[in-house]
Amino acid sequence: MRGVKVVTDVDMLRLVRTFMLHVKANSLDRREVERRLDAGRVRNKARASIFLDLYWPIHDAWQARLAAGGFVDFEDMLVQAADHLESGRYVSPYRLVMVDELQDASQARARLTRALVAQPGRHLLAVGDDWQSINRFAGADLSVVTRFHNRFGPGPTVQLTRTFRCHQSITHTAAHFVSKTPTR
């Protein structure tokens, strides 16, 4: 059959794991996922509903196995660390927090970063390039860098407009391509 892609078990496992990463990194629950589905934020609602019917039992089993073993996965670790900081159960001794590659941060990582610098006398130095964001598959949320001041508050911004990594003609070509992206 032409045009039909055969989905392997490995493909399905990767899809489920990627979706789980997004759900957890963005602290989404069933209700929020359903709200987004109902709001028309997906192209094929029927297919998404079928996927969610498969996903939630896997998610629940994963969480139950983690809990039974007294374990957390990486996404839960980030969310729980942010919970501890936000609630005051842990106070970070660090006054300066530096983050590199901010464009590849998930909502959970951004929340943790914000919690680390929420106390008076704390400062954040973040480096990121919204034109280099490539890790959406891993939970990165470009709005962390494009709406930086909304999330972290006012502060100076220094824009580097010259690259030393490659010839300027490559940079101009890439800029032309990236500027076509509506959310850019």
Buried (B, 14 or more C-beta within 10 A) or exposed (E): EEEEEEEEEEEEEEBBEBBBBBBBBBBBEEEEBEEEBEEEEBEEEEEBEEBBEEBEEBBEEBBEEEEEEEEBEEBBBBBEBBBBBBEEEEEBEEEEBEBEBBBBBBBBBBBBBBBBBBEEEBEBEBEBBBBEBEBEEEBBBBBBBBEBEEBBEEEEEEEEEEEEEEEEEEBEEBEEEEEEEEEE
